[in-house]
């Protein structure tokens, strides 16, 4: 089972570039890949006030299609490249601290449920409540945006690799956002 992916790049922060990759079911043509990329832009745009100002998300100008093993099949130029997203979050933030979206699927591979994760970081301190978790208004808005993306057409997928060379491409069935801070760590931490 093949998949198509588009990468968004977060730039303009002292920590360097950040990459967020989204995947969809099948080998999409240029028109469908453009629609998929626009859906991903809509999701990221829901977080514009949470991500520090001075930073920008930009989309690659083409999608890539892959075999379920991850092997590249082809590049697909987008007919309409999503416009950049200029983030507007004001105030202080901790680099690498934010929240995560867990993408749910109905698939079970090697006895484990297939799930994916997208980290949204860094985020400004104003999206948190006094208890250090996401404020209710923001949490509800972000959950709605993630759930809408998970149900969008073309169908977003989670691509997973399991030990023993087992790969899975599984359609998203929903999304959750835990009411807690997520930290992005490097292998050097």
N, C-alpha and C positions, 0 to 999 in steps of 0.2 A: 504494500500500500504506500503510495507516494504522498508527499506533502509539499506545500509551498510555504516559503517564509519571507518575511520582510523585517529588516532591522531598523530601529530608531536609535539615534545617537543623542545623548544628553551632553551638551558642551557649555562652557562658560563658568565652570566652577573650579576652585583651586585644586580640588582632588583629581582633576583630569577628566577624561571622557568616560561616560557610562553608556552601556549598550543594553537595549531591551529588544528581544527577538520574539516575534509572534509567528505562529504557524497555523496553516489551514489545510483542510482535507483535500487531497488530490493534487494533480498538476493543473493549476489554474492558468487560464489564458490571460492576456494583458488586461482586458477589461475587468474580469473577475478579481484579478490580483489587485487592481486599482481600487475596487470596491472594498476588498479585504483591508487594504492599507488605510483607506479612509475610515473604516470601522475602528481600527487600532488607534488612529489619530483622535477619534471621538473619545475613546476611553482615556487616553493620556491627557486630553484637554480637560477632562473632569478634575484633574489634579493640579491645574495651572496655578491656583492660589495657594497651594501647599508647598510647591517647589520654589526654592529661592529665586528672587528676581535676578536678572543678569544671566540667567541660564536659558538655553533653548533646546527643544527637541527638534531634530530634523530626520526625515525619512531617507533611506537609500532610494535611488531613482529606479531601481529594478528589484524585482523579487527573484528568488532562486527556487528551483524545484529540486527535490531530493528523493532518492529511494528511501524505503523505510529504514535502511541501515545508515542513513545519513549521507550517502554518496551523492555528490552533486550531479544532477542530470542536465540542467540548463539555467540560463538567465532569462528572465522575462521582463523586458522594459515596461514600466508602468505607463499606461496611457495618460494618467493624471497623477502626478506626484503630490502627495499631501503637503500642504503648506507648513512652514515651520510653526512651532508652538512657542511663544515667548512667555515664560513663566513669570508670575507676578507676586510670589510669596514674599511678604515683608517681615523683617525681624531676624532674630538669631536662629541658628540651626546647628546641629551637630553633624558633621560629615559622616556619612555611612549609617545614620540612624533614620528610620522611617517606618514603613509598615509593609506588609506583604499580602498579596492576593494568592489564595490557594485555588487552583483550577481543579474542579472535580470531574471525574469521568465515571462511567459505569463499568469500565474494563478492569479485569483482574488478570495479572500476568505473574506467573511463578508464585502464586499464592498471595500476592499483594495488590491492593487497589492502586491503579495508576492515577497519580496526581501530578500537577505541575505547580510552579510557583513563579510569580513575578514580584520583584522588589521595587518599591517606589521609595527612593531615597536620594539625597537627603530631603527632609521636609522641615518647614519652619515650626518653631515651638508653639505658635498660636493655634495649631490644629489639635493640640492636646488639652485635656481638661486638667483640673488641679490635682487629680490622682495619678497623672502621668500616663494615662491611656488616651486613645483618640476621643475627641469630643463627640457627643452623640450626633449632632447635626452633620458633621463631616463623615463620621462612620456610616451613617445611613445613606448619604449621597454617594459615597465611594462604593458601598455594597450594591446599590442600584446600578451604577455605571458598570461594575464588573459583571453583574448578572446579565445585563443587557448585552454586553460584548460576548459573553459565553453562548448566548442564544442567537447571535447574529448569523447572517448568511453572506458569503460563504462560511461554512462551519469551522470555527477555530478548533484546533486539536492540541493535545499534549503529546510530545514525542519523548519516549523514554528508552533508556538502555538498561538492560539487566545483565548481571554476570552470566557468562557462558555464551555471549553473543546473541542474546535475545533482544529484539527491538519491538516496540509497539507504537502505533500511531492511533490515538484514541480521541474521539470527539468529546469536547467539553459538554458536561451535563449541568454545570452550575459553577458558582464561585462563592467563596467565603472570604471574609477579612476578619481576622481575629482582632479583638480590641486590646492590642498590646503593641509595644514597640518591637520592631525587627531590626537587627543589626546586620550589615553586610560586612563580612570579614574576608580577608585574603588568606591565602595559604601560609603567608608569612606571619600572621597574627598568632 
